[in-house]
Amino acid sequence: MSQTPQPVPSASEPQSHETRIGRRFAELRQTGELGLVAYVTAGDPSLDATRDIVLAAAEAGADVIELGVPFSDPIADGPVIQRASERALRSGTTLEAVIGLVAELRRHSQVPLVLFSYFNPILQMGLETFARRAAEAGADGVLATDLTPEESVEYRRILRQAGLDTVFLAAPTTPDERLELIAAVSSGFLYLISRNGVTGQRDRLPEDLSALIARVRRATPLPLAVGFGLSQPEHLRALMGQVEAAVVGSALVSEIERAAWPAAAVEAVAARVRALKGAGRVR
């Protein structure tokens, strides 16, 4: 599909939908808690295991779950998530199967679910088909990691008609003018990348992260979720009062990778989520 870059949307463009994502962030504002957005790669090591891992993570306190759709040519993922995608692809996981997993999860939980995908699988399914199936299954939002805001007009129109939030990424290198564009096309929350580079665990947060957060705050009233490199409870404690949520991915995927069997992965992810979520609660 060929799309022509579009001008910055008007201020009247919808900023949010009444999805589980919006309701959860409203609850977090009332309690003063830092939200935890937990990422897992769907199908690693199997779709059945992912179902159990997601349900355990939600029970342990994860506020939003990002379900990663495995892709053969990732550009933003570090080694841990790349290996998870390879394992998921070997197990036969497809976008259609991930949407089926969403429907299965909805029979057991109302945790907000975001489909986290590169754009190619979505495009191959067809935007309207994808949006309809995702919404019918019970997804709340979509983050297409390599889709630029300038080329997202049709994507946004179709997804929002289906009642899905459209989450976009902002980075430390994003100039102020483009931050305004990203903010204008985002709904649900804005995903703020904490550092340049790919995903992966780090020992400490970037020294200039607070200044970056303040700059993004000036561009949008949306909830901010900071990700890339967050893995430890002290990281979340440092973000308290600065943003609405922290995104943790590689640390959880590493727990799955190290586990000797699926049940051990479920237990390890739940324990990690409890520790992380505990650090984001008001004391």
Buried (B, 14 or more C-beta within 10 A) or exposed (E): EEEEEBEBBEEEEEBBBEBBBBEBBEEBEEEEBBBBBBBBBBBBBBBEBBBBBBBBBBBBBBBBBBBBBBBEEBEBBBEBBBBBBBBBBEBEBBBEBBBBBBBBBBEEBEBBBBBBBBBBBBBEBEBEEBBBBBBEBBBBBBBBBBBBBBBBBEBBEBBBEBBBBBBBBBBBEBEEEBBBBBBBBBBBBBBBBBBEEBBBBBEEBBEEBBEBBEBBBEBBEBBBBBBBBBBBBEBBBBBBEBBBBBBBBBBBBBBBBEBEEBEEBBBBBBEBBBBBBBBBBEE
